[in-house]
Amino acid sequence: MPLAVRAAVLDEPGTPLRVEELTLAEPKEGEVLVRIQASGVCHTDLHYLAGDLTCATPIVPGHEGAGIVEQVGPGVTRVRPGDHVVLMWRPRCGNCAYCSTGRPALCETARIQIATNGLLDGTTRLRRGAQDVHHLLGASCFAERCVVAEQSVIPVPADIPPRIAALVGCAVVTGVGSVLNVVTGAAGSSVLVVGAGGVGLSSVIGARLVGAGQIIVADLVPQRLELAARLGATHTIDTREVDLVDAVHDICADGVDWALEAVGRARTIEQSFAALRKGGAVVAIGLGRVGATFEVPINQLVQQEKRLIGSLYGSANTVTDIPKLLELYRAGRLPLDELLGPAYPLSQVNDACQALLDGAVGRVVLDLDRDHEEP
């Protein structure tokens, strides 16, 4: 029988989310029902809320989540009720050309969810009366419960705090993963991280983990820069006060070996490229609005052999990388507790989104366990 669930619904881009009761159908073949414990608020969600990225509406946002499996559909073999899981917004099939050649972040399976704003069969399990409500990125975890494809969950140890597990499912695997999977020869090298939100700070943690020599972090919010310093930044740049490129060259006269751009704006990508030394590379990990472009000086690209690399989801094999990241956390080698920012109940989801827009320090999280405990 369908369940009644409270969820945050976006009716039109540019309008506030409305927390209301929807009906959630039980999982079909190959699907699981997850009770959400925590859901991180990511800038990607805000892009959809603002209309910078397009989706069908009405829709339930949220793609960075963790919870407990309550029910499984026919044919599910990877998890069972009671398992703690992390959600993946980019599932992998394991069989396509991208999965087979070690690039599962590019798996074509996720395109079904993106194109239909449904699950892997292209349909939805959410309804508001007689109206279909769509799933964002096959997850829709700004809700008490969600139904997702079996390929969209990864079992995790039960002792991992839900807020940490949620972060690892997007911000951490994106930021740390971009360092582990894309940056080469990082030990002793100079690394610039542009943007000190959840993804950028995760990149700082990754750069420290691999032994980068200089870790330079740029942001507009002083408190974020202070946190970056605690997480391993050797230098910080307040871009309200100084020019980013000039400041980088003051620290590294020839420029940096690597620049990780976690903002997704044309200006900061261009600045990151200008801050490189000869032979350096920009790794772009922040999404921008649909159709956004930037300019690259052609002669610098050719004569100085600078490189520009895109990295989706940390270029990770999430099925193996997420468990490894959690083991590093349990071993005390990833200080992920430091990443946790303010927590809000589901009823205050718009406040949570505004906090992120206002430059909250650390990852803003919806604490759904608080909602489940309410009478």
KAJONOR-V125028 format. One record per residue. N is the residue number from 0. SS is DSSP state (@ for helix, = for strand, . for the rest). PHI is phi in whole degrees, -180 to 180 (NA if undefined). OMEGA is omega in degrees with one decimal (NA if undefined). Layout:
n->(N | N)
ss->(SS | SS)
phi->(PHI | PHI)
omega->(OMEGA | OMEGA)
//
This chain:
n->(0 | 1 | 2 | 3 | 4 | 5 | 6 | 7 | 8 | 9 | 10 | 11 | 12 | 13 | 14 | 15 | 16 | 17 | 18 | 19 | 20 | 21 | 22 | 23 | 24 | 25 | 26 | 27 | 28 | 29 | 30 | 31 | 32 | 33 | 34 | 35 | 36 | 37 | 38 | 39 | 40 | 41 | 42 | 43 | 44 | 45 | 46 | 47 | 48 | 49 | 50 | 51 | 52 | 53 | 54 | 55 | 56 | 57 | 58 | 59 | 60 | 61 | 62 | 63 | 64 | 65 | 66 | 67 | 68 | 69 | 70 | 71 | 72 | 73 | 74 | 75 | 76 | 77 | 78 | 79 | 80 | 81 | 82 | 83 | 84 | 85 | 86 | 87 | 88 | 89 | 90 | 91 | 92 | 93 | 94 | 95 | 96 | 97 | 98 | 99 | 100 | 101 | 102 | 103 | 104 | 105 | 106 | 107 | 108 | 109 | 110 | 111 | 112 | 113 | 114 | 115 | 116 | 117 | 118 | 119 | 120 | 121 | 122 | 123 | 124 | 125 | 126 | 127 | 128 | 129 | 130 | 131 | 132 | 133 | 134 | 135 | 136 | 137 | 138 | 139 | 140 | 141 | 142 | 143 | 144 | 145 | 146 | 147 | 148 | 149 | 150 | 151 | 152 | 153 | 154 | 155 | 156 | 157 | 158 | 159 | 160 | 161 | 162 | 163 | 164 | 165 | 166 | 167 | 168 | 169 | 170 | 171 | 172 | 173 | 174 | 175 | 176 | 177 | 178 | 179 | 180 | 181 | 182 | 183 | 184 | 185 | 186 | 187 | 188 | 189 | 190 | 191 | 192 | 193 | 194 | 195 | 196 | 197 | 198 | 199 | 200 | 201 | 202 | 203 | 204 | 205 | 206 | 207 | 208 | 209 | 210 | 211 | 212 | 213 | 214 | 215 | 216 | 217 | 218 | 219 | 220 | 221 | 222 | 223 | 224 | 225 | 226 | 227 | 228 | 229 | 230 | 231 | 232 | 233 | 234 | 235 | 236 | 237 | 238 | 239 | 240 | 241 | 242 | 243 | 244 | 245 | 246 | 247 | 248 | 249 | 250 | 251 | 252 | 253 | 254 | 255 | 256 | 257 | 258 | 259 | 260 | 261 | 262 | 263 | 264 | 265 | 266 | 267 | 268 | 269 | 270 | 271 | 272 | 273 | 274 | 275 | 276 | 277 | 278 | 279 | 280 | 281 | 282 | 283 | 284 | 285 | 286 | 287 | 288 | 289 | 290 | 291 | 292 | 293 | 294 | 295 | 296 | 297 | 298 | 299 | 300 | 301 | 302 | 303 | 304 | 305 | 306 | 307 | 308 | 309 | 310 | 311 | 312 | 313 | 314 | 315 | 316 | 317 | 318 | 319 | 320 | 321 | 322 | 323 | 324 | 325 | 326 | 327 | 328 | 329 | 330 | 331 | 332 | 333 | 334 | 335 | 336 | 337 | 338 | 339 | 340 | 341 | 342 | 343 | 344 | 345 | 346 | 347 | 348 | 349 | 350 | 351 | 352 | 353 | 354 | 355 | 356 | 357 | 358 | 359 | 360 | 361 | 362 | 363 | 364 | 365 | 366 | 367 | 368 | 369 | 370 | 371 | 372 | 373 | 374)
ss->(. | . | = | = | = | = | = | = | = | = | . | . | . | . | . | . | . | = | = | = | = | = | = | = | . | . | . | . | . | . | = | = | = | = | = | = | = | = | = | = | . | . | @ | @ | @ | @ | @ | @ | @ | @ | . | . | . | . | . | . | . | . | = | = | . | . | . | = | = | = | = | = | = | = | = | = | . | . | . | . | . | . | . | . | . | . | . | = | = | = | = | . | . | . | . | . | . | . | . | . | @ | @ | @ | @ | . | . | . | @ | @ | @ | . | . | @ | @ | @ | @ | @ | @ | @ | @ | . | . | . | . | . | . | . | . | . | = | = | = | . | . | = | = | = | = | = | . | . | . | . | . | . | . | = | . | = | = | = | = | = | @ | @ | @ | = | = | = | . | . | . | . | . | . | @ | @ | @ | @ | @ | @ | @ | @ | @ | @ | @ | @ | @ | @ | @ | @ | @ | @ | @ | @ | . | . | . | . | . | . | . | . | = | = | = | = | = | . | . | . | @ | @ | @ | @ | @ | @ | @ | @ | @ | @ | @ | @ | . | . | . | . | = | = | = | = | = | = | . | . | @ | @ | @ | @ | @ | @ | @ | @ | @ | @ | . | . | . | = | = | = | = | . | . | . | . | . | @ | @ | @ | @ | @ | @ | @ | @ | . | . | . | . | = | = | = | = | = | = | . | . | . | . | @ | @ | @ | @ | @ | @ | @ | @ | @ | . | = | = | = | = | = | = | = | = | = | . | . | . | . | . | . | . | . | . | . | . | . | . | @ | @ | @ | @ | @ | @ | . | . | . | = | = | = | = | . | . | @ | @ | @ | . | . | @ | @ | @ | @ | @ | @ | @ | @ | @ | @ | @ | @ | @ | . | . | . | . | . | @ | @ | @ | @ | = | = | = | = | = | . | @ | @ | @ | @ | @ | @ | @ | @ | @ | @ | @ | @ | . | . | . | . | . | = | = | = | = | = | @ | @ | @ | @ | @ | @ | . | .)
phi->(NA | -62 | -100 | -88 | -133 | -87 | -149 | -92 | -115 | -99 | -88 | -150 | -55 | 89 | -110 | -65 | -71 | -117 | -87 | -148 | -92 | -118 | -107 | -119 | -70 | -70 | -65 | -89 | -58 | 77 | -124 | -135 | -101 | -120 | -83 | -77 | -100 | -151 | -141 | -74 | -100 | -109 | -61 | -61 | -58 | -65 | -61 | -69 | -63 | -85 | 92 | -65 | -115 | -100 | -156 | -75 | -129 | -69 | -148 | -99 | -75 | 100 | -138 | -114 | -139 | -148 | -173 | -125 | -68 | -108 | -155 | -124 | -85 | -58 | 85 | -75 | -125 | -81 | -138 | -143 | -54 | 99 | -70 | -86 | -139 | -106 | -85 | -116 | -89 | -131 | -68 | -123 | -87 | 87 | -122 | -72 | -61 | -71 | -62 | -71 | -108 | 80 | -128 | -66 | -63 | -98 | -52 | -71 | -57 | -64 | -63 | -63 | -66 | -69 | -71 | -102 | 53 | -127 | -92 | -68 | -94 | 82 | -116 | -110 | -107 | -105 | -142 | -121 | 66 | -92 | -96 | -70 | -119 | -88 | -105 | -84 | 54 | 69 | -122 | 53 | -99 | -81 | -160 | -66 | -144 | -147 | -107 | -136 | -68 | -56 | -69 | -97 | -128 | -127 | -64 | -134 | -60 | -67 | -85 | -77 | -58 | -56 | -66 | -67 | -59 | -60 | -61 | -65 | -69 | -142 | -59 | -73 | -67 | -72 | -74 | -66 | -61 | -63 | -77 | -70 | -104 | -118 | -71 | -115 | 60 | -73 | -58 | 81 | -86 | -100 | -129 | -105 | -116 | -103 | 103 | -113 | -82 | -60 | -72 | -62 | -65 | -65 | -65 | -61 | -60 | -65 | -63 | -67 | -59 | -91 | 84 | -59 | -75 | -115 | -121 | -106 | -123 | -119 | -163 | -94 | -110 | -56 | -66 | -67 | -67 | -63 | -66 | -58 | -64 | -66 | -86 | 132 | -64 | -88 | -142 | -128 | -128 | -87 | -76 | -75 | -102 | -136 | -74 | -60 | -65 | -60 | -65 | -64 | -70 | -69 | -85 | -122 | -54 | -88 | 102 | -100 | -74 | -138 | -128 | -104 | -99 | -111 | -106 | 83 | -122 | -57 | -61 | -74 | -67 | -63 | -66 | -61 | -64 | -68 | -84 | -78 | -83 | -58 | 80 | -78 | -140 | -96 | -110 | -88 | -123 | -101 | -79 | -118 | -73 | -60 | 86 | -66 | -134 | -146 | -111 | -126 | -65 | -62 | -68 | -64 | -60 | -86 | -71 | -103 | 51 | -76 | -130 | -130 | -125 | -93 | -137 | -99 | 57 | 69 | 48 | -95 | -95 | -60 | -61 | -102 | -73 | -63 | -59 | -65 | -64 | -68 | -68 | -63 | -64 | -64 | -84 | 83 | -99 | -124 | -78 | -72 | -60 | -67 | -77 | -70 | -102 | -67 | -115 | -132 | -75 | -58 | -62 | -110 | -61 | -68 | -65 | -63 | -65 | -67 | -60 | -64 | -61 | -82 | 92 | -53 | -89 | 85 | -77 | -73 | -133 | -87 | -95 | -71 | -59 | -64 | -69 | -66 | -82 | -67 | -67)
omega->(177.6 | 177.4 | 169.5 | -179.4 | 172.6 | -177.9 | 176.1 | -174.1 | 172.1 | 178.7 | 178.1 | 175.9 | 179.4 | 178.2 | 179.2 | 172.4 | 176.7 | 177.3 | -176.0 | -179.0 | 176.4 | 170.7 | -177.9 | 179.5 | 178.9 | -176.7 | 174.2 | -179.5 | 179.0 | -177.9 | -179.9 | 174.7 | -176.9 | 170.0 | -175.0 | 176.3 | -178.2 | 178.5 | 178.3 | 176.7 | -172.5 | 177.3 | 176.4 | 174.9 | -178.8 | 176.3 | 177.9 | -179.9 | -177.7 | -176.1 | 175.8 | 170.0 | -172.1 | 177.2 | 174.5 | 177.8 | -2.5 | -175.7 | 174.0 | 179.2 | 178.7 | -179.1 | -178.2 | -171.1 | 176.2 | -179.8 | -175.0 | 177.5 | 178.3 | -177.6 | 176.1 | 176.7 | 178.8 | 174.5 | -179.9 | -178.0 | -172.6 | -178.9 | 176.6 | -179.7 | -177.9 | 178.9 | 171.7 | -174.2 | 168.4 | 176.4 | 172.6 | 177.4 | 178.2 | -179.0 | -179.8 | 179.2 | -179.0 | -173.5 | -174.2 | -177.7 | -179.0 | 177.7 | -175.8 | -179.2 | 173.5 | 178.4 | -174.0 | 177.1 | -180.0 | -178.5 | -177.9 | -177.4 | -176.2 | -178.2 | 177.7 | -179.6 | -178.8 | -176.6 | -174.4 | -170.0 | 175.2 | 174.2 | -171.1 | 174.5 | 177.7 | -178.8 | -176.2 | 173.9 | -175.9 | 176.5 | 172.5 | -171.4 | 178.9 | -173.9 | 173.4 | 172.5 | -170.5 | 178.5 | 175.0 | 175.9 | 177.0 | -175.4 | 179.1 | -175.6 | 164.7 | -173.3 | 179.0 | 179.8 | 175.2 | 171.3 | -178.6 | 175.2 | 176.8 | 179.4 | -176.6 | 178.0 | 175.1 | 177.4 | 179.1 | 178.1 | -176.5 | -178.2 | 176.9 | 178.4 | -176.4 | -178.5 | 176.5 | -179.5 | 179.9 | -178.3 | -178.1 | -178.9 | 177.3 | -172.7 | -173.3 | -179.6 | 176.5 | -176.2 | 178.4 | -178.8 | 179.9 | 177.1 | -175.9 | -171.5 | -176.2 | -179.1 | 179.1 | 179.4 | -173.8 | -177.6 | 179.4 | -177.2 | 177.6 | -176.2 | 174.2 | 174.5 | -179.4 | -176.2 | -176.5 | 168.8 | -176.4 | -179.4 | 179.6 | 178.5 | 175.4 | 176.3 | 176.2 | 178.1 | 179.0 | 179.9 | 177.2 | -178.8 | -176.4 | 173.3 | 175.3 | -177.1 | 176.3 | 178.2 | -175.9 | -177.8 | 179.3 | 178.1 | 179.5 | -172.3 | -177.3 | -178.0 | 175.5 | 178.8 | 176.9 | 177.8 | 178.1 | 178.7 | 178.2 | -177.8 | 175.0 | 177.8 | 177.0 | 178.0 | 175.7 | -179.2 | 174.4 | -173.0 | 169.5 | -171.8 | -173.9 | 175.0 | -175.3 | -175.6 | 178.5 | -178.5 | 178.7 | -179.3 | 172.4 | 179.9 | 178.9 | -171.3 | -177.5 | -175.3 | -175.3 | 177.7 | -175.7 | 172.5 | 177.9 | -175.6 | -173.9 | -177.7 | 179.7 | 178.6 | -177.9 | -175.5 | -176.6 | 173.5 | 178.2 | 177.8 | 178.6 | 179.0 | -179.8 | -177.7 | -177.7 | 167.3 | 175.3 | 179.9 | -179.6 | -176.6 | 169.6 | 171.9 | -178.7 | -177.1 | 179.6 | 177.4 | 175.9 | 178.2 | 179.3 | 177.3 | -179.1 | 179.1 | 177.0 | -178.3 | 177.0 | 175.7 | -173.8 | -176.6 | 174.3 | 179.8 | -175.3 | -172.4 | -179.7 | 178.2 | 172.9 | -177.2 | 176.3 | -173.0 | 171.3 | 178.5 | 178.5 | 175.0 | -179.9 | -175.3 | -170.3 | 162.9 | -167.0 | -177.6 | 178.2 | -174.8 | -179.1 | 174.8 | 178.5 | 178.9 | 178.4 | 176.0 | 175.0 | 176.7 | -179.3 | 179.2 | 178.4 | -176.4 | 174.6 | -176.7 | -173.0 | 177.2 | 179.0 | -178.5 | -174.3 | 176.7 | -177.8 | 178.9 | -177.7 | 169.7 | -179.4 | -178.4 | -179.8 | -176.5 | 178.7 | 174.9 | 178.6 | 178.8 | 179.4 | 177.8 | 178.0 | 178.1 | -177.7 | 176.7 | 179.4 | -180.0 | -176.0 | -175.9 | 173.5 | -175.0 | 167.3 | -179.8 | -176.8 | 176.0 | 177.6 | 178.8 | -179.8 | -177.9 | -179.2 | 179.2 | NA)
//
